[in-house]
Amino acid sequence: MNLTFGLAQVHTSARMKNNPTLAMLFHQIFGYTNLGNYARFTIFKKLIKNIPLPEQAKILDLGTGYGEYAISLAGAMPKAKVYALDIDPERILTLRTALEKSQIDNITTYCQKIETTFLPELDFVFAIDVFEHISPEEMPFTSVHQRLKEGGHFLVKIPNVTQRTIFPAGWFEEHQDWLDEEHVGQVYDLAGLKERFEVEGFEIVHASYSDGYLSRLGWELAYLGKKQGTLGQLLSLPLAKGLVHLDRVFHRNNWGNAIQVIGRKKSS
């Protein structure tokens, strides 16, 4: 499966939409500009190899945001049907505009919770860095399980409850304040997330750590560079991306700032 990422950023980024010609040139030179999202996708691209998807798969991107993963899958699997769900109206509206401009016709969008959404029986559901924004008792494991076909797969990637930094934590105080307010569901280590899957009726088919020290260093450099303005972002981005790719090569599965589990719905 040939997955690409960020092709619709010129239609979803507020800054890029203001100057589309410059945005296209910028994208051709520097590629996708959000280091965190870029790093997440490199993990998603590896994880999806563990999931046998039929050519006409029905896939749900749960907490789609601006639909970057949904768009990537829709392009790589033109016979599949992708459902992109988010509760943020602004993001769904932006995604719908991007789909229209990109002429993508195998994605259906929803602006509501999964519990109130009519969906067909699904082959695959994924939530990439979404559940940390949801309190544990509201995480929709049960609703996902109900909507998956037997043998269907569910992937959750979230930040590890324990985080490690490279530079002094005080340099990221503003970001930490945001995390303290937003990450109400960042409560699991890898063992705890696996246990939650099992309690919800899933069989574990994959569990791993990601985002070790090299990836963290890349994120910190990109964060600090962006705070210096556009020039700082441009100078830090190539190095930060390089560190992410090195991390994917050299990281060992014994710790990481991120955790991910894939569960399969058991046959009844």
DRENKEGU-27834 format. One record per residue (C-alpha): residue number from 1; x negated, y negated, z negated. Coordinates in nm, 4 decimals. Each point is the difference from the previous one (the first is absolute). Example, Ala and Ser with C-alpha at 12.3 -4.5 7.8 and 13.67 -1.06 7.14 Angstrom:
BEGIN
{1 {-1.2300 0.4500 -0.7800}}
{2 {-0.1370 -0.3440 0.0660}}
This chain:
BEGIN
{1 {0.0000 0.0000 0.0000}}
{2 {-0.1516 -0.3279 0.1122}}
{3 {0.1005 -0.2520 -0.2651}}
{4 {-0.0827 -0.3663 0.0484}}
{5 {0.0678 -0.2714 -0.2550}}
{6 {0.0834 -0.3667 -0.0138}}
{7 {0.0991 -0.0508 0.3628}}
{8 {0.3093 -0.1954 -0.1059}}
{9 {-0.1840 -0.2260 -0.2464}}
{10 {0.0135 -0.2867 0.2492}}
{11 {0.3815 0.0176 -0.0347}}
{12 {0.0167 0.0484 -0.3787}}
{13 {-0.2734 -0.2262 -0.1400}}
{14 {0.1295 -0.3494 -0.0758}}
{15 {-0.3348 -0.1593 0.0893}}
{16 {-0.0355 0.1937 0.3250}}
{17 {0.3553 -0.0743 0.1147}}
{18 {-0.0773 -0.3737 -0.0142}}
{19 {-0.2718 0.0376 0.2659}}
{20 {0.0591 0.3210 0.1977}}
{21 {-0.2744 -0.0574 0.2607}}
{22 {-0.2678 -0.0559 -0.2638}}
{23 {0.1466 0.2888 -0.2008}}
{24 {-0.0426 0.2439 0.2893}}
{25 {-0.3620 -0.1063 0.0465}}
{26 {-0.0629 0.0228 -0.3740}}
{27 {0.1517 0.3498 -0.0111}}
{28 {-0.2089 0.1186 0.2962}}
{29 {-0.3204 -0.1106 -0.1726}}
{30 {0.0652 0.0825 -0.3647}}
{31 {0.2824 0.2538 0.0136}}
{32 {0.2460 0.0256 -0.2861}}
{33 {-0.0758 -0.2684 -0.2592}}
{34 {0.1565 0.1236 -0.3253}}
{35 {-0.2717 0.2161 -0.1540}}
{36 {0.2286 0.1673 -0.2540}}
{37 {0.2515 0.1100 0.2627}}
{38 {-0.2800 0.1070 0.2329}}
{39 {-0.1546 0.2165 -0.2718}}
{40 {0.3355 0.1603 -0.0802}}
{41 {0.0470 0.0931 0.3629}}
{42 {-0.3355 0.1780 0.0200}}
{43 {0.1228 0.2233 -0.2825}}
{44 {0.3426 0.0491 0.1575}}
{45 {-0.1649 0.1036 0.3269}}
{46 {-0.1912 0.2743 -0.1832}}
{47 {0.2922 0.1148 -0.2156}}
{48 {0.2477 0.0428 0.2827}}
{49 {-0.2233 0.2733 0.1439}}
{50 {0.1251 0.2164 -0.2882}}
{51 {0.3603 -0.0262 0.1210}}
{52 {0.1339 0.2077 0.2918}}
{53 {0.2383 -0.2343 0.1799}}
{54 {0.2209 0.1158 0.2875}}
{55 {-0.0053 -0.2054 0.3175}}
{56 {0.3507 -0.1305 -0.0692}}
{57 {-0.0523 -0.0528 -0.3716}}
{58 {0.2275 -0.2191 -0.2076}}
{59 {-0.2187 -0.2154 -0.2239}}
{60 {0.0786 -0.2522 -0.2739}}
{61 {-0.2413 -0.2822 -0.0879}}
{62 {0.1218 -0.0763 -0.3520}}
{63 {-0.0853 -0.3549 -0.0997}}
{64 {-0.1109 -0.0860 0.3518}}
{65 {-0.0899 -0.3661 -0.0567}}
{66 {-0.0852 -0.1371 0.3443}}
{67 {0.0216 0.3483 0.1490}}
{68 {-0.3645 0.0556 0.0855}}
{69 {0.0038 0.3740 -0.0715}}
{70 {0.3379 0.0448 0.1667}}
{71 {-0.1254 -0.1761 0.3127}}
{72 {-0.3148 0.2094 0.0029}}
{73 {0.1934 0.3273 -0.0212}}
{74 {0.2614 -0.1115 0.2519}}
{75 {-0.2730 -0.0723 0.2520}}
{76 {-0.1841 0.3270 -0.0603}}
{77 {0.3198 0.2084 0.0023}}
{78 {0.2316 -0.1507 0.2637}}
{79 {0.2519 0.2873 -0.0287}}
{80 {0.0238 -0.0358 -0.3783}}
{81 {0.2602 -0.2099 -0.1804}}
{82 {-0.1447 -0.2301 -0.2645}}
{83 {0.2109 -0.1663 -0.2688}}
{84 {-0.1508 -0.3067 -0.1690}}
{85 {0.1606 -0.0975 -0.3314}}
{86 {-0.0696 -0.2930 -0.2296}}
{87 {0.2042 -0.2095 -0.2430}}
{88 {-0.1680 -0.3293 0.0996}}
{89 {0.2198 -0.1780 0.2611}}
{90 {-0.2801 -0.2289 0.1178}}
{91 {-0.2307 0.2895 0.0776}}
{92 {0.2663 0.2002 0.1796}}
{93 {0.0956 -0.3048 0.2084}}
{94 {-0.3661 -0.0509 0.0926}}
{95 {-0.0336 0.3682 0.0874}}
{96 {0.3082 -0.0077 0.2221}}
{97 {-0.1435 -0.2972 0.1894}}
{98 {-0.3332 0.1800 0.0401}}
{99 {0.1743 0.3125 0.1312}}
{100 {0.1907 -0.2050 0.2551}}
{101 {-0.3137 -0.1793 0.1200}}
{102 {-0.1986 0.3246 0.0078}}
{103 {0.2828 0.1842 0.1829}}
{104 {-0.0007 0.2881 -0.2485}}
{105 {0.3290 0.1896 0.0122}}
{106 {-0.0450 0.3073 -0.2230}}
{107 {0.0086 -0.1820 -0.3345}}
{108 {0.3196 -0.0716 -0.1957}}
{109 {-0.0229 -0.2535 -0.2826}}
{110 {0.1968 -0.0191 -0.3243}}
{111 {0.0059 -0.2736 -0.2632}}
{112 {0.1323 0.1966 -0.2975}}
{113 {-0.0922 0.2671 -0.2495}}
{114 {-0.0326 0.3612 0.1079}}
{115 {0.2825 0.1002 -0.2338}}
{116 {0.2505 -0.2006 0.2063}}
{117 {-0.1448 0.0746 0.3448}}
{118 {0.1531 0.2562 0.2344}}
{119 {-0.2873 0.2004 0.1475}}
{120 {-0.0274 0.3272 0.1908}}
{121 {-0.1885 0.2954 -0.1444}}
{122 {-0.3649 -0.1081 -0.0034}}
{123 {-0.3241 0.1801 0.0814}}
{124 {-0.2319 -0.2455 -0.1740}}
{125 {0.0282 -0.2893 -0.2462}}
{126 {-0.2892 -0.2159 -0.1133}}
{127 {-0.0495 -0.2903 -0.2395}}
{128 {-0.3398 -0.1698 0.0229}}
{129 {-0.0751 -0.2238 -0.2988}}
{130 {0.3686 -0.0525 -0.0710}}
{131 {0.0858 0.1901 -0.3173}}
{132 {-0.2294 -0.2084 -0.2194}}
{133 {0.2561 -0.2787 0.0491}}
{134 {0.2816 0.2189 -0.1387}}
{135 {0.0523 0.1066 -0.3592}}
{136 {-0.0524 0.3776 -0.0377}}
{137 {0.3654 0.0722 -0.0799}}
{138 {0.1079 -0.1747 0.3235}}
{139 {-0.2493 0.1699 0.2336}}
{140 {0.2212 0.1748 0.2585}}
{141 {-0.1528 0.3484 -0.0110}}
{142 {0.3423 0.1619 -0.0318}}
{143 {0.1482 -0.1939 0.2918}}
{144 {-0.2967 0.0909 0.2201}}
{145 {0.0286 0.3661 -0.0972}}
{146 {0.3692 0.0001 0.0901}}
{147 {-0.0630 -0.1476 0.3444}}
{148 {-0.2891 0.2237 0.0990}}
{149 {0.0617 0.3227 0.1870}}
{150 {-0.1383 0.3181 -0.1549}}
{151 {-0.3721 0.0016 0.0625}}
{152 {-0.0011 -0.3792 0.0499}}
{153 {-0.2857 -0.2025 -0.1441}}
{154 {-0.0214 -0.3022 -0.2292}}
{155 {-0.3165 -0.2108 -0.0316}}
{156 {-0.0550 -0.2531 -0.2779}}
{157 {-0.3127 -0.2141 -0.0285}}
{158 {-0.0338 -0.2357 -0.2983}}
{159 {-0.2760 -0.1669 -0.2025}}
{160 {-0.1511 0.2105 -0.2756}}
{161 {0.1077 -0.1119 -0.3473}}
{162 {-0.3709 -0.0448 -0.0793}}
{163 {-0.1862 -0.2498 0.2185}}
{164 {-0.3736 -0.0661 0.0320}}
{165 {-0.1590 -0.3176 0.1354}}
{166 {-0.3445 -0.0979 0.1285}}
{167 {-0.0254 -0.3742 -0.0646}}
{168 {0.1129 -0.1552 -0.3319}}
{169 {0.3733 0.0463 -0.0553}}
{170 {0.0334 -0.3717 -0.0753}}
{171 {-0.0656 -0.0788 0.3654}}
{172 {0.3332 0.1627 0.0844}}
{173 {0.2083 -0.1394 -0.2850}}
{174 {0.2608 -0.1528 0.2305}}
{175 {0.0470 0.3307 0.1801}}
{176 {0.0170 0.1863 -0.3311}}
{177 {0.2769 -0.2304 -0.1218}}
{178 {0.1971 0.0906 0.3131}}
{179 {-0.0625 0.3710 -0.0594}}
{180 {0.1166 -0.0239 -0.3614}}
{181 {0.3286 -0.1490 0.1182}}
{182 {0.0560 0.2099 0.3133}}
{183 {-0.1420 0.3462 -0.0745}}
{184 {0.2563 0.1237 -0.2492}}
{185 {-0.0323 0.3529 0.1403}}
{186 {-0.3785 0.0290 -0.0091}}
{187 {0.0186 0.2595 -0.2751}}
{188 {-0.1292 0.3256 0.1523}}
{189 {-0.3351 0.1670 0.0261}}
{190 {-0.0333 0.2795 0.2542}}
{191 {0.1111 0.2720 -0.2405}}
{192 {0.3016 -0.2058 -0.1027}}
{193 {0.1084 -0.0660 0.3575}}
{194 {-0.0314 0.3689 0.0870}}
{195 {0.2119 0.0875 -0.3028}}
{196 {0.2679 -0.2497 0.1072}}
{197 {0.0173 0.1635 0.3438}}
{198 {0.0343 0.3445 -0.1541}}
{199 {0.2684 -0.1106 -0.2457}}
{200 {0.1948 -0.1440 0.2944}}
{201 {-0.0046 0.3369 0.1782}}
{202 {-0.2930 -0.0371 0.2398}}
{203 {-0.2819 0.2428 0.0675}}
{204 {-0.3378 -0.1780 0.0034}}
{205 {-0.1850 0.0413 0.3290}}
{206 {-0.2583 -0.2755 -0.0454}}
{207 {-0.1297 -0.2166 -0.2840}}
{208 {-0.3036 -0.2257 0.0123}}
{209 {-0.1733 -0.3173 -0.1086}}
{210 {-0.1092 -0.2771 0.2374}}
{211 {-0.1548 -0.3460 -0.0101}}
{212 {-0.3258 0.0545 -0.1854}}
{213 {-0.2681 -0.2559 -0.0744}}
{214 {-0.0906 -0.0822 0.3619}}
{215 {0.3618 -0.0659 0.0925}}
{216 {0.0465 -0.2068 -0.3146}}
{217 {-0.3080 -0.2039 0.0845}}
{218 {0.1414 -0.0622 0.3463}}
{219 {0.3309 -0.1181 -0.1446}}
{220 {-0.1716 -0.2304 -0.2498}}
{221 {-0.2186 -0.1580 0.2690}}
{222 {0.3040 -0.0525 0.2243}}
{223 {0.1999 -0.1496 -0.2892}}
{224 {-0.2778 -0.2403 -0.0953}}
{225 {-0.0639 -0.0884 0.3650}}
{226 {0.3646 -0.0777 0.0643}}
{227 {0.0083 -0.2330 -0.2992}}
{228 {-0.2695 -0.2080 0.1752}}
{229 {0.2255 -0.0577 0.2991}}
{230 {0.0132 0.1234 0.3595}}
{231 {-0.3764 -0.0081 0.0519}}
{232 {-0.0586 0.2007 -0.3164}}
{233 {0.2589 0.2537 0.1135}}
{234 {-0.1644 0.0341 0.3427}}
{235 {-0.3459 0.0483 -0.1464}}
{236 {0.1048 0.2569 -0.2600}}
{237 {0.2462 0.2086 0.2050}}
{238 {-0.2405 0.2061 0.2175}}
{239 {-0.2174 0.0934 -0.2984}}
{240 {0.3047 0.0825 -0.2117}}
{241 {0.1428 0.2269 0.2703}}
{242 {-0.3366 0.1695 0.0363}}
{243 {-0.0095 0.0744 -0.3728}}
{244 {0.3495 0.1510 0.0182}}
{245 {-0.1100 0.2366 0.2762}}
{246 {-0.3142 0.0955 -0.1916}}
{247 {0.2170 0.0744 -0.3005}}
{248 {0.2159 0.2346 0.2077}}
{249 {-0.3149 0.1935 0.0957}}
{250 {-0.1821 0.0155 -0.3325}}
{251 {0.2778 -0.0115 -0.2605}}
{252 {0.0423 0.3164 -0.2055}}
{253 {0.3364 0.1171 -0.1311}}
{254 {-0.0725 -0.0401 -0.3704}}
{255 {0.1199 -0.3569 -0.0589}}
{256 {0.1411 -0.2955 0.1882}}
{257 {0.1931 -0.3233 -0.0440}}
{258 {0.2802 0.1540 0.2075}}
{259 {0.1773 0.3359 -0.0219}}
{260 {0.2174 0.1827 0.2491}}
{261 {0.2160 0.3103 -0.0099}}
{262 {0.1872 0.1858 0.2729}}
{263 {0.2875 0.2225 -0.1064}}
{264 {0.2071 0.2447 0.2033}}
{265 {0.3660 0.0655 -0.0658}}
{266 {0.0353 0.3619 -0.1041}}
{267 {0.2342 0.2378 0.1754}}
{268 {0.3116 0.0742 -0.2029}}
